Amino acid sequence: MSDWPARCATSWRDIAVVPLPVVSEHVSTDGTVKWLFDVGAGNAVETVFIPESDRGTLCISSQAGCAVGCRFCSTGHQGFSRNLSTARSCAAVARRAPVAPAPGLAEGERAVTNVVMMGMGEPLQNYAALVPRLRAMLDDHGYGLSRRRVTVSTSGSCR
């Protein structure tokens, strides 16, 4: 995109779903995969895929860091860096495609059957990006997931 005018390239980066660079990948003996993705500006976020016999759940982040500071969560101790755009969060779902499908899924059945907004950050504090992110997950021209299979996990905090 180096031949585009700067104002167009900047706005395009905010909405385009492009693969995120992988900082690290850890695979557990049960098949769970944890990625650390570089989201730019010196920030990284986690995405976790949990394969089960009847589904594959992907947990994605909404922020780099978190400002809520819940006692049960280590992300809040890292502090808050920034909100993730809709495109950056959706890129975590797109990145999941090359990994082998979950055990028990039929040939051609999508590996990601469920998405949970519960990685790093408080989804409701990034509401402006959360709503279009959810719409993309549910849209038949997006990821086409069922409404029953997309969840927002929240501490209930909202700005």
DSSP file (Angstrom, degrees, kcal/mol; ACC not computed):
  #  RESIDUE AA STRUCTURE BP1 BP2  ACC     N-H-->O    O-->H-N    N-H-->O    O-->H-N    TCO  KAPPA ALPHA  PHI   PSI    X-CA   Y-CA   Z-CA
    1    1 A M    >         0   0    0      0, 0.0     3,-1.4     0, 0.0     8,-0.1   0.000 360.0 360.0 360.0  17.2    0.0    0.0    0.0
    2    2 A S  T 3   +     0   0    0      1,-0.3     4,-0.1     7,-0.0     7,-0.0   0.681 360.0  58.9 -70.9 -16.1    3.0    2.3   -0.3
    3    3 A D  T 3  S+     0   0    0      2,-0.1    -1,-0.3     3,-0.0     3,-0.1   0.408  87.8  94.6 -94.1   3.3    1.6    3.8   -3.5
    4    4 A W  S <  S-     0   0    0     -3,-1.4     2,-0.0     1,-0.1     0, 0.0  -0.593  91.0 -92.4 -87.7 153.9   -1.6    5.0   -1.9
    5    5 A P    >>  -     0   0    0      0, 0.0     4,-2.4     0, 0.0     3,-0.8  -0.391  40.0-115.4 -59.3 145.3   -2.0    8.5   -0.5
    6    6 A A  H 3> S+     0   0    0      1,-0.3     4,-2.3     2,-0.2     5,-0.2   0.850 114.1  55.1 -54.2 -40.5   -1.1    8.6    3.2
    7    7 A R  H 3> S+     0   0    0      1,-0.2     4,-1.4     2,-0.2    -1,-0.3   0.856 111.7  44.2 -65.9 -33.5   -4.6    9.5    4.3
    8    8 A C  H <> S+     0   0    0     -3,-0.8     4,-2.4     2,-0.2    -2,-0.2   0.906 112.3  50.8 -75.5 -42.8   -6.1    6.4    2.4
    9    9 A A  H  X S+     0   0    0     -4,-2.4     4,-2.1     1,-0.2    -2,-0.2   0.889 109.4  51.7 -63.0 -39.3   -3.4    4.0    3.6
   10   10 A T  H  X S+     0   0    0     -4,-2.3     4,-1.0    -5,-0.2    -1,-0.2   0.941 112.9  43.3 -64.3 -47.6   -3.9    5.0    7.2
   11   11 A S  H  X S+     0   0    0     -4,-1.4     4,-0.8     1,-0.2     3,-0.3   0.861 111.5  55.7 -68.2 -33.7   -7.7    4.5    7.1
   12   12 A W  H >X S+     0   0    0     -4,-2.4     4,-2.5     1,-0.2     3,-0.9   0.901 102.9  55.2 -64.3 -41.0   -7.3    1.2    5.2
   13   13 A R  H 3< S+     0   0    0     -4,-2.1    -1,-0.2     1,-0.2    -2,-0.2   0.806 104.3  56.1 -61.3 -29.0   -5.0   -0.2    7.9
   14   14 A D  H 3< S+     0   0    0     -4,-1.0    73,-0.7    -3,-0.3    74,-0.2   0.745 120.1  26.8 -76.1 -23.2   -7.7    0.5   10.5
   15   15 A I  H << S+     0   0    0     -3,-0.9     2,-0.2    -4,-0.8    -2,-0.2   0.622  94.7 100.3-115.3 -16.6  -10.4   -1.5    8.7
   16   16 A A     <  -     0   0    0     -4,-2.5     2,-1.0    -5,-0.2    75,-0.1  -0.518  65.4-137.6 -76.7 136.4   -8.5   -4.2    6.7
   17   17 A V        +     0   0    0     -2,-0.2    71,-0.1    73,-0.1    -1,-0.1  -0.808  39.3 162.0 -92.9  99.7   -8.3   -7.7    8.2
   18   18 A V        -     0   0    0     -2,-1.0    77,-0.1    -5,-0.2    76,-0.1  -0.872  47.4 -86.8-116.9 150.8   -4.7   -8.7    7.5
   19   19 A P        -     0   0    0      0, 0.0    73,-0.1     0, 0.0    72,-0.1  -0.271  42.4-130.8 -58.1 139.2   -2.8  -11.5    9.2
   20   20 A L        -     0   0    0     71,-0.3     2,-0.1    68,-0.1    19,-0.1  -0.707  25.7-105.1 -89.5 141.8   -1.2  -10.5   12.5
   21   21 A P        -     0   0    0      0, 0.0    17,-2.8     0, 0.0     2,-0.6  -0.456  33.8-127.5 -65.1 136.2    2.5  -11.4   13.0
   22   22 A V  E     -A   37   0A   0     15,-0.2    15,-0.2     1,-0.2     3,-0.1  -0.771  25.1-177.9 -89.4 121.1    2.9  -14.2   15.5
   23   23 A V  E    S-     0   0A   0     13,-3.3     2,-0.3    -2,-0.6    -1,-0.2   0.880  72.4 -12.4 -81.3 -43.6    5.3  -13.5   18.4
   24   24 A S  E     -A   36   0A   0     12,-1.3    12,-2.4     2,-0.0     2,-0.4  -0.990  55.2-157.6-155.0 157.7    4.9  -16.9   19.9
   25   25 A E  E     -A   35   0A   0     -2,-0.3     2,-0.4    10,-0.2    10,-0.2  -0.992   8.9-172.3-139.4 129.6    2.7  -20.0   19.7
   26   26 A H  E     -A   34   0A   0      8,-2.5     8,-2.8    -2,-0.4     2,-0.5  -0.990   5.6-161.9-125.9 128.8    2.3  -22.6   22.4
   27   27 A V  E     -A   33   0A   0     -2,-0.4     6,-0.2     6,-0.2     2,-0.1  -0.944  11.2-147.7-113.0 125.2    0.5  -25.9   21.9
   28   28 A S    >   -     0   0    0      4,-3.2     3,-1.7    -2,-0.5    -2,-0.0  -0.391  29.3-107.3 -83.8 164.6   -0.7  -27.9   24.9
   29   29 A T  T 3  S+     0   0    0      1,-0.3    -1,-0.1     2,-0.1    -2,-0.0   0.759 120.6  56.9 -64.4 -24.2   -0.9  -31.7   25.1
   30   30 A D  T 3  S-     0   0    0      2,-0.1    -1,-0.3     1,-0.0     3,-0.1   0.425 124.5-102.1 -86.6   2.3   -4.7  -31.4   24.9
   31   31 A G  S <  S+     0   0    0     -3,-1.7     2,-0.1     1,-0.3    -2,-0.1   0.338  72.6 146.1  95.8  -6.2   -4.5  -29.5   21.6
   32   32 A T        -     0   0    0     18,-0.1    -4,-3.2    19,-0.1     2,-0.4  -0.437  33.6-156.1 -63.9 135.1   -5.1  -26.0   23.1
   33   33 A V  E     -AB  27  49A   0     16,-2.3    16,-3.0    -6,-0.2     2,-0.5  -0.962   9.2-167.5-119.4 131.5   -3.2  -23.4   21.2
   34   34 A K  E     -AB  26  48A   0     -8,-2.8    -8,-2.5    -2,-0.4     2,-0.3  -0.973   8.2-171.1-120.7 122.0   -2.1  -20.0   22.6
   35   35 A W  E     -AB  25  47A   0     12,-3.2    12,-1.9    -2,-0.5     2,-0.5  -0.836  16.6-152.9-109.0 148.3   -0.8  -17.3   20.3
   36   36 A L  E     -AB  24  46A   0    -12,-2.4   -13,-3.3    -2,-0.3   -12,-1.3  -0.986  23.5-162.0-114.9 116.5    0.8  -14.0   21.1
   37   37 A F  E     -AB  22  45A   0      8,-3.1     8,-2.1    -2,-0.5     2,-0.6  -0.794  18.4-127.9-104.3 140.6    0.1  -11.6   18.2
   38   38 A D  E     + B   0  44A   0    -17,-2.8     6,-0.2    -2,-0.4     3,-0.1  -0.773  25.3 178.6 -82.9 119.2    2.0   -8.4   17.5
   39   39 A V  E     -     0   0A   0      4,-2.2     5,-0.2    -2,-0.6    -1,-0.1   0.176  46.4-106.0-108.2  16.0   -0.6   -5.7   17.1
   40   40 A G  E >  S+ B   0  43A   0      3,-0.6     3,-1.9     1,-0.0    -1,-0.3  -0.001  93.5  71.1  87.1 167.5    1.8   -2.8   16.5
   41   41 A A  T 3  S-     0   0    0      1,-0.3     3,-0.1    -3,-0.1    -1,-0.0   0.779 128.0 -60.8  55.9  31.4    3.1    0.1   18.6
   42   42 A G  T 3  S+     0   0    0      1,-0.3     2,-0.3     0, 0.0    -1,-0.3   0.648 108.0 125.8  75.5  14.4    5.0   -2.3   20.8
   43   43 A N  E <   -B   40   0A   0     -3,-1.9    -4,-2.2    38,-0.0    -3,-0.6  -0.808  36.8-173.5-109.5 148.6    1.9   -4.1   21.9
   44   44 A A  E     -B   38   0A   0     -2,-0.3     2,-0.3    -6,-0.2    -6,-0.2  -0.984   4.1-164.5-135.7 148.5    1.0   -7.8   21.8
   45   45 A V  E     -B   37   0A   0     -8,-2.1    -8,-3.1    -2,-0.3     2,-0.3  -0.931  17.6-119.5-131.8 156.6   -2.3   -9.6   22.6
   46   46 A E  E     -B   36   0A   0     -2,-0.3    74,-0.5   -10,-0.2    15,-0.5  -0.686  20.5-176.3 -96.4 148.2   -3.2  -13.2   23.3
   47   47 A T  E     -B   35   0A   0    -12,-1.9   -12,-3.2    -2,-0.3     2,-0.4  -0.987   9.8-163.5-137.0 136.0   -5.6  -15.5   21.4
   48   48 A V  E     -BC  34  59A   0     11,-1.9    11,-3.2    -2,-0.3     2,-0.5  -0.977   8.1-159.2-126.7 133.3   -6.4  -19.0   22.6
   49   49 A F  E     -BC  33  58A   0    -16,-3.0   -16,-2.3    -2,-0.4     9,-0.2  -0.952   8.3-167.1-109.1 126.0   -8.0  -21.8   20.6
   50   50 A I  E     - C   0  57A   0      7,-3.3     7,-2.5    -2,-0.5     2,-0.4  -0.922   7.3-156.7-116.0 105.8   -9.6  -24.6   22.8
   51   51 A P  E     + C   0  56A   0      0, 0.0     2,-0.3     0, 0.0     5,-0.2  -0.659  16.9 173.5 -83.5 135.1  -10.5  -27.7   20.8
   52   52 A E        -     0   0    0      3,-2.9     3,-0.4    -2,-0.4    -2,-0.0  -0.850  46.8 -98.7-130.8 170.3  -13.2  -30.0   22.2
   53   53 A S  S    S+     0   0    0     -2,-0.3     3,-0.1     1,-0.2    -1,-0.0   0.816 121.0  25.8 -62.0 -31.4  -14.9  -33.0   20.8
   54   54 A D  S    S+     0   0    0      1,-0.1     2,-0.3    51,-0.1    -1,-0.2   0.394 128.0  15.1-115.4   2.3  -18.0  -31.1   19.6
   55   55 A R        -     0   0    0     -3,-0.4    -3,-2.9    48,-0.2     2,-0.4  -0.990  56.5-131.8-164.2 165.8  -16.7  -27.6   19.1
   56   56 A G  E     -C   51   0A   0     -2,-0.3    57,-2.3    -5,-0.2    58,-2.2  -0.974  25.9-160.1-127.8 116.8  -13.7  -25.3   18.7
   57   57 A T  E     -Cd  50 114A   0     -7,-2.5    -7,-3.3    -2,-0.4     2,-0.5  -0.833   3.3-162.4-104.2 131.6  -13.7  -22.2   20.8
   58   58 A L  E     -Cd  49 115A   0     56,-2.4    58,-2.7    -2,-0.5     2,-0.6  -0.956   3.8-158.7-113.1 123.7  -11.6  -19.2   20.1
   59   59 A C  E     -Cd  48 116A   0    -11,-3.2   -11,-1.9    -2,-0.5     2,-0.3  -0.899  17.9-172.8-102.0 120.5  -11.0  -16.6   22.8
   60   60 A I  E     - d   0 117A   0     56,-2.2    59,-2.1    -2,-0.6    58,-0.8  -0.856  18.2-120.5-121.1 153.3  -10.0  -13.2   21.4
   61   61 A S        -     0   0    0    -15,-0.5    60,-0.2    -2,-0.3    31,-0.1  -0.471  12.3-168.4 -88.6 156.0   -8.8  -10.0   22.9
   62   62 A S  S    S+     0   0    0     58,-2.4    22,-2.2     1,-0.2     2,-0.3   0.525  73.8  24.7-115.6 -15.8  -10.4   -6.5   22.7
   63   63 A Q  E    S-F   83   0B   0     57,-1.8     2,-0.9    20,-0.2    -1,-0.2  -0.967  74.0-115.6-144.6 158.0   -7.6   -4.4   24.1
   64   64 A A  E    S-F   82   0B   0     18,-3.1    17,-2.8    -2,-0.3    18,-1.5  -0.886  96.5 -17.4 -92.7 106.2   -3.8   -4.5   24.6
   65   65 A G  E    S-F   80   0B   0     -2,-0.9     2,-0.3    15,-0.2    15,-0.3  -0.389  85.0-106.1  85.6-172.8   -3.7   -4.5   28.4
   66   66 A C        -     0   0    0     13,-1.1    13,-0.3     9,-0.6    12,-0.0  -0.973  13.8-159.3-158.2 141.3   -6.6   -3.6   30.6
   67   67 A A  S    S+     0   0    0     -2,-0.3    13,-0.1    12,-0.1    -1,-0.1   0.499  81.5  77.9 -97.8  -6.3   -7.6   -0.7   32.8
   68   68 A V  S    S-     0   0    0     11,-0.1    -1,-0.1    89,-0.1    12,-0.0   0.932  74.9-155.9 -74.1 -46.1  -10.1   -2.6   35.0
   69   69 A G        -     0   0    0      1,-0.2    -2,-0.0    10,-0.0    -1,-0.0   0.875  12.2-170.1  75.4  38.3   -7.7   -4.4   37.3
   70   70 A C    >   -     0   0    0      1,-0.1     3,-1.3     2,-0.1     6,-0.2  -0.354  26.4-128.3 -60.1 140.9   -9.9   -7.4   38.3
   71   71 A R  T 3  S+     0   0    0      1,-0.3    -1,-0.1     5,-0.1     6,-0.0   0.800 105.7  53.7 -63.2 -30.2   -8.2   -9.3   41.1
   72   72 A F  T 3  S+     0   0    0      2,-0.0     2,-0.4     1,-0.0    -1,-0.3   0.517  99.6  74.4 -83.4  -4.8   -8.6  -12.7   39.3
   73   73 A C    <   -     0   0    0     -3,-1.3     4,-0.3     1,-0.1     3,-0.3  -0.914  58.8-159.4-119.8 133.2   -6.9  -11.5   36.1
   74   74 A S  S >> S+     0   0    0     -2,-0.4     3,-0.8     1,-0.2     4,-0.6   0.705  85.3  74.6 -80.6 -19.0   -3.3  -10.9   35.4
   75   75 A T  H >> S+     0   0    0      1,-0.2     3,-1.4     2,-0.2    -9,-0.6   0.882  89.3  58.6 -61.5 -38.5   -3.9   -8.6   32.4
   76   76 A G  H >4 S+     0   0    0     -3,-0.3     3,-0.8     1,-0.3    -1,-0.2   0.784  97.4  61.0 -62.2 -27.9   -4.9   -5.7   34.6
   77   77 A H  H <4 S+     0   0    0     -3,-0.8    -1,-0.3    -4,-0.3    -2,-0.2   0.711  97.3  60.3 -71.5 -19.5   -1.6   -5.8   36.4
   78   78 A Q  H << S-     0   0    0     -3,-1.4    -1,-0.2    -4,-0.6    -2,-0.2   0.678 107.3-131.0 -79.1 -18.3    0.1   -5.1   33.0
   79   79 A G    <<  -     0   0    0     -3,-0.8   -13,-1.1    -4,-0.5     2,-0.4  -0.174  29.0 -64.0  86.9 171.6   -1.8   -1.8   32.7
   80   80 A F  E     +F   65   0B   0    -15,-0.3   -15,-0.2     1,-0.2     3,-0.1  -0.817  45.4 166.9-100.8 133.2   -3.7   -0.5   29.7
   81   81 A S  E     -     0   0B   0    -17,-2.8     2,-0.3    -2,-0.4   -16,-0.2   0.789  58.3 -46.5-105.8 -56.4   -2.0    0.3   26.4
   82   82 A R  E     -F   64   0B   0    -18,-1.5   -18,-3.1   -17,-0.0    -1,-0.3  -0.985  50.9 -90.5-171.4 163.6   -4.8    0.8   23.8
   83   83 A N  E     -F   63   0B   0     -2,-0.3     2,-0.4   -20,-0.2   -20,-0.2  -0.533  40.7-124.4 -77.9 150.4   -8.0   -0.5   22.3
   84   84 A L        -     0   0    0    -22,-2.2    45,-0.1    -2,-0.2    -1,-0.0  -0.780  23.6-120.1 -94.3 142.6   -7.8   -2.9   19.4
   85   85 A S     >  -     0   0    0     -2,-0.4     4,-1.8     1,-0.1     5,-0.2  -0.290  28.1-106.7 -70.9 164.8   -9.6   -2.0   16.2
   86   86 A T  H  > S+     0   0    0      1,-0.2     4,-2.5     2,-0.2     5,-0.2   0.915 121.1  53.2 -56.9 -44.4  -12.3   -4.2   14.8
   87   87 A A  H  > S+     0   0    0    -73,-0.7     4,-1.9     1,-0.2    -1,-0.2   0.888 105.8  52.1 -62.6 -40.8  -10.0   -5.4   12.1
   88   88 A R  H  > S+     0   0    0    -74,-0.2     4,-0.7     2,-0.2    -1,-0.2   0.894 112.7  44.8 -65.8 -39.0   -7.2   -6.4   14.5
   89   89 A S  H >X S+     0   0    0     -4,-1.8     3,-0.9     1,-0.2     4,-0.7   0.909 112.9  50.5 -70.1 -41.0   -9.5   -8.5   16.6
   90   90 A C  H >X S+     0   0    0     -4,-2.5     4,-2.1     1,-0.2     3,-0.5   0.808  99.7  66.2 -66.4 -28.7  -11.1  -10.1   13.5
   91   91 A A  H 3X S+     0   0    0     -4,-1.9     4,-2.2     1,-0.2   -71,-0.3   0.814  93.3  60.5 -62.1 -29.8   -7.6  -10.9   12.2
   92   92 A A  H <X S+     0   0    0     -3,-0.9     4,-0.7    -4,-0.7    -1,-0.2   0.872 106.5  45.7 -64.9 -36.1   -7.2  -13.3   15.2
   93   93 A V  H X< S+     0   0    0     -4,-0.7     3,-0.8    -3,-0.5     4,-0.4   0.915 112.7  50.0 -71.0 -43.3  -10.2  -15.3   13.9
   94   94 A A  H >< S+     0   0    0     -4,-2.1     3,-1.1     1,-0.2    -2,-0.2   0.854 105.4  58.1 -62.6 -34.9   -8.8  -15.2   10.3
   95   95 A R  H 3< S+     0   0    0     -4,-2.2    -1,-0.2     1,-0.2     4,-0.2   0.742  92.8  69.7 -67.7 -23.9   -5.4  -16.4   11.6
   96   96 A R  T X< S+     0   0    0     -3,-0.8     3,-1.5    -4,-0.7    -1,-0.2   0.739  76.6  84.9 -66.9 -24.4   -7.0  -19.6   13.1
   97   97 A A  T <  S+     0   0    0     -3,-1.1    -1,-0.2    -4,-0.4    -2,-0.1   0.811  81.5  55.8 -54.0 -41.7   -7.8  -21.1    9.6
   98   98 A P  T 3  S+     0   0    0      0, 0.0    -1,-0.3     0, 0.0     2,-0.2   0.685  87.6  95.3 -70.9 -14.1   -4.4  -22.8    8.9
   99   99 A V  S <  S-     0   0    0     -3,-1.5    12,-0.1    -4,-0.2     3,-0.1  -0.499  90.6 -92.5 -80.0 145.2   -4.4  -24.8   12.2
  100  100 A A        -     0   0    0     -2,-0.2    -1,-0.1     1,-0.1     0, 0.0  -0.162  50.5 -98.7 -54.4 144.7   -5.7  -28.4   12.1
  101  101 A P        -     0   0    0      0, 0.0    -1,-0.1     0, 0.0     3,-0.1  -0.190  45.8 -88.6 -64.6 159.3   -9.5  -28.8   12.9
  102  102 A A    >   -     0   0    0      1,-0.1     3,-1.7     9,-0.1   -46,-0.1  -0.328  53.8 -89.9 -65.3 147.7  -10.6  -29.8   16.3
  103  103 A P  T 3  S+     0   0    0      0, 0.0   -48,-0.2     0, 0.0    -1,-0.1  -0.306 112.4  26.0 -57.6 140.7  -10.9  -33.5   17.0
  104  104 A G  T 3  S+     0   0    0      1,-0.3     2,-0.3    -3,-0.1   -51,-0.1   0.288  88.0 126.2  90.4 -11.5  -14.4  -34.9   16.2
  105  105 A L    <   -     0   0    0     -3,-1.7    -1,-0.3     1,-0.1     3,-0.1  -0.640  63.5-114.6 -82.9 139.3  -15.2  -32.3   13.6
  106  106 A A    >   -     0   0    0     -2,-0.3     3,-2.3     1,-0.2    -1,-0.1  -0.269  44.1 -79.4 -68.1 156.3  -16.3  -33.6   10.2
  107  107 A E  T 3  S+     0   0    0      1,-0.3    -1,-0.2    -6,-0.0     3,-0.1  -0.341 120.5  15.2 -56.1 130.2  -14.2  -33.0    7.1
  108  108 A G  T 3  S+     0   0    0      1,-0.3    -1,-0.3    -3,-0.1     2,-0.3   0.276  93.0 130.0  86.0 -10.7  -14.8  -29.4    5.8
  109  109 A E  S <  S-     0   0    0     -3,-2.3    -1,-0.3     1,-0.1    -4,-0.1  -0.578  70.0-101.0 -76.1 138.4  -16.5  -28.4    9.1
  110  110 A R        -     0   0    0     -2,-0.3   -54,-0.1     1,-0.1    -1,-0.1  -0.316  20.2-142.2 -64.4 139.2  -15.0  -25.1   10.4
  111  111 A A  S    S+     0   0    0      1,-0.1     2,-0.8   -12,-0.1    -1,-0.1   0.870  90.5  63.5 -69.3 -37.8  -12.6  -25.5   13.2
  112  112 A V        +     0   0    0      1,-0.2   -55,-0.2   -57,-0.1    -1,-0.1  -0.804  53.6 153.6 -92.0 110.9  -13.8  -22.4   15.0
  113  113 A T        +     0   0    0    -57,-2.3     2,-0.4    -2,-0.8    33,-0.3   0.622  65.7  36.5-106.4 -20.8  -17.4  -23.0   16.0
  114  114 A N  E     -d   57   0A   0    -58,-2.2   -56,-2.4    31,-0.1     2,-0.4  -0.982  61.4-163.8-134.5 143.8  -17.5  -20.6   19.0
  115  115 A V  E     -de  58 150A   0     34,-2.6    36,-2.6    -2,-0.4     2,-0.5  -0.997   5.0-170.1-127.7 133.5  -15.9  -17.2   19.6
  116  116 A V  E     -de  59 151A   0    -58,-2.7   -56,-2.2    -2,-0.4     2,-1.6  -0.986  20.9-141.9-124.0 123.7  -15.6  -15.6   23.1
  117  117 A M  E     +de  60 152A   0     34,-3.1    36,-1.8    -2,-0.5   -56,-0.1  -0.670  68.4 109.5 -79.5  89.4  -14.6  -12.1   23.6
  118  118 A M        +     0   0    0     -2,-1.6   -57,-0.2   -58,-0.8    -1,-0.2   0.064  38.2 103.8-156.8  32.2  -12.5  -12.8   26.7
  119  119 A G  S    S-     0   0    0    -59,-2.1     2,-0.3     1,-0.3   -58,-0.2   0.448  87.8 -19.1 -84.4-128.4   -8.9  -12.4   25.9
  120  120 A M  S    S+     0   0    0    -74,-0.5   -58,-2.4   -57,-0.1   -57,-1.8  -0.614 111.2  18.5 -80.8 138.8   -7.0   -9.4   27.1
  121  121 A G  S    S-     0   0    0     -2,-0.3   -55,-0.2   -59,-0.2     3,-0.1  -0.041  89.8 -72.2  94.8 166.0   -9.0   -6.3   28.0
  122  122 A E    >   -     0   0    0      1,-0.1     3,-1.7   -57,-0.1     4,-0.3  -0.894  36.5-152.3-100.5 109.6  -12.6   -5.4   28.9
  123  123 A P  G >  S+     0   0    0      0, 0.0     3,-1.6     0, 0.0     7,-0.3   0.832  92.4  57.3 -54.0 -37.7  -14.8   -5.7   25.8
  124  124 A L  G >  S+     0   0    0      1,-0.3     3,-0.9    33,-0.2    35,-0.3   0.720  98.4  60.4 -71.0 -18.7  -17.3   -3.1   27.0
  125  125 A Q  G <  S+     0   0    0     -3,-1.7    -1,-0.3     1,-0.3     3,-0.1   0.492 108.6  45.3 -83.5  -2.2  -14.6   -0.5   27.4
  126  126 A N  G X> S+     0   0    0     -3,-1.6     4,-1.9    -4,-0.3     3,-1.1  -0.288  74.9 141.7-125.9  44.5  -13.9   -0.9   23.6
  127  127 A Y  H <>  +     0   0    0     -3,-0.9     4,-2.0     1,-0.3    -2,-0.1   0.830  61.6  63.8 -59.1 -38.1  -17.6   -0.8   22.7
  128  128 A A  H 34 S+     0   0    0      1,-0.2    -1,-0.3     2,-0.2   -42,-0.1   0.819 115.3  32.1 -60.5 -30.9  -17.1    1.2   19.5
  129  129 A A  H <> S+     0   0    0     -3,-1.1     4,-1.6    -6,-0.2    -1,-0.2   0.704 111.6  66.3 -94.6 -24.4  -15.1   -1.7   18.0
  130  130 A L  H  X S+     0   0    0     -4,-1.9     4,-2.6    -7,-0.3     5,-0.2   0.927  96.8  52.5 -63.9 -47.1  -17.0   -4.5   19.8
  131  131 A V  H  X S+     0   0    0     -4,-2.0     4,-2.3     1,-0.2    -1,-0.2   0.935 112.9  41.8 -61.5 -50.3  -20.3   -4.0   18.0
  132  132 A P  H  > S+     0   0    0      0, 0.0     4,-2.2     0, 0.0    -1,-0.2   0.855 113.1  56.2 -65.7 -30.0  -18.9   -4.1   14.4
  133  133 A R  H  X S+     0   0    0     -4,-1.6     4,-1.8     2,-0.2    -2,-0.2   0.926 109.3  45.6 -63.1 -45.1  -16.7   -7.0   15.5
  134  134 A L  H  X S+     0   0    0     -4,-2.6     4,-1.9     1,-0.2    -1,-0.2   0.902 110.7  53.2 -65.5 -40.7  -19.7   -9.0   16.7
  135  135 A R  H  X S+     0   0    0     -4,-2.3     4,-2.0     1,-0.2    -1,-0.2   0.897 108.2  50.8 -60.8 -39.9  -21.6   -8.1   13.5
  136  136 A A  H  < S+     0   0    0     -4,-2.2     7,-2.4     1,-0.2     8,-0.5   0.879 109.0  51.5 -65.4 -37.8  -18.7   -9.5   11.4
  137  137 A M  H  < S+     0   0    0     -4,-1.8     8,-3.0     1,-0.2    -1,-0.2   0.862 117.8  38.3 -65.4 -35.8  -18.7  -12.7   13.4
  138  138 A L  H  < S+     0   0    0     -4,-1.9    -2,-0.2     6,-0.2    -1,-0.2   0.714  91.7 103.1 -89.8 -23.0  -22.5  -13.2   12.9
  139  139 A D    ><> -     0   0    0     -4,-2.0     5,-2.2    -5,-0.2     3,-1.5  -0.373  68.7-138.1 -69.0 135.5  -22.8  -12.0    9.3
  140  140 A D  T 3 5S+     0   0    0      1,-0.3    -1,-0.1     3,-0.2    -4,-0.0   0.753 109.2  50.1 -63.3 -23.4  -23.1  -14.7    6.6
  141  141 A H  T 3 5S+     0   0    0      2,-0.0    -1,-0.3     0, 0.0    -2,-0.1   0.436 118.3  42.0 -92.8  -1.1  -20.7  -12.6    4.4
  142  142 A G  T < 5S-     0   0    0     -3,-1.5    -5,-0.2    -7,-0.2    -6,-0.1   0.462 136.6 -39.4-104.2-111.5  -18.3  -12.4    7.4
  143  143 A Y  T   5 -     0   0    0     -7,-2.4    -6,-0.2     2,-0.1    -3,-0.2   0.629  67.6-142.5 -98.5 -16.6  -17.6  -15.5    9.6
  144  144 A G      < +     0   0    0     -5,-2.2    -6,-0.2    -8,-0.5     2,-0.2   0.783  37.3 162.6  65.6  30.6  -21.2  -16.7    9.6
  145  145 A L        -     0   0    0     -8,-3.0    -1,-0.2    -6,-0.2     2,-0.1  -0.503  42.4-104.3 -81.2 152.9  -21.3  -17.9   13.2
  146  146 A S    >   -     0   0    0    -33,-0.3     3,-2.0    -2,-0.2     4,-0.2  -0.440  23.4-121.3 -72.2 147.7  -24.6  -18.6   15.0
  147  147 A R  G >  S+     0   0    0      1,-0.3     3,-0.8     2,-0.2    -1,-0.1   0.785 114.6  59.9 -58.5 -27.6  -25.7  -16.0   17.6
  148  148 A R  G 3  S+     0   0    0      1,-0.2    -1,-0.3     3,-0.0    -2,-0.0   0.535 103.2  52.2 -77.7  -5.7  -25.6  -18.8   20.2
  149  149 A R  G <  S+     0   0    0     -3,-2.0   -34,-2.6     1,-0.1     2,-0.5   0.275  92.2  78.2-116.9   9.7  -22.0  -19.3   19.5
  150  150 A V  E <   -e  115   0A   0     -3,-0.8     2,-0.4   -36,-0.2   -34,-0.2  -0.985  60.4-179.4-122.3 123.2  -20.6  -15.8   20.0
  151  151 A T  E     -e  116   0A   0    -36,-2.6   -34,-3.1    -2,-0.5     2,-0.6  -0.940  24.1-149.0-128.0 142.4  -20.2  -14.6   23.6
  152  152 A V  E     -e  117   0A   0     -2,-0.4     2,-0.6   -36,-0.2   -34,-0.1  -0.952  15.5-160.1-107.9 115.5  -19.0  -11.4   25.3
  153  153 A S        +     0   0    0    -36,-1.8     2,-0.3    -2,-0.6   -34,-0.0  -0.857  24.3 166.9 -96.7 123.1  -17.4  -12.2   28.6
  154  154 A T        -     0   0    0     -2,-0.6   -32,-0.1   -32,-0.1    -2,-0.0  -0.946  49.8-140.1-138.9 153.4  -17.3   -9.0   30.7
  155  155 A S        -     0   0    0     -2,-0.3     3,-0.1     2,-0.2    -1,-0.1   0.493  60.6-110.1 -84.6  -5.2  -16.7   -7.8   34.3
  156  156 A G  S    S+     0   0    0      1,-0.3     2,-0.3     0, 0.0    -2,-0.0   0.458  73.7 139.6  90.5   2.5  -19.7   -5.5   33.7
  157  157 A S        +     0   0    0      2,-0.0     2,-0.3     0, 0.0    -1,-0.3  -0.606  23.0 171.4 -81.8 137.0  -17.5   -2.4   33.6
  158  158 A C              0   0    0     -2,-0.3   -33,-0.1    -3,-0.1   -34,-0.0  -0.991 360.0 360.0-146.6 138.8  -18.3    0.2   31.1
  159  159 A R              0   0    0     -2,-0.3   -34,-0.1   -35,-0.3    -2,-0.0   0.480 360.0 360.0 -67.0 360.0  -16.9    3.7   30.7
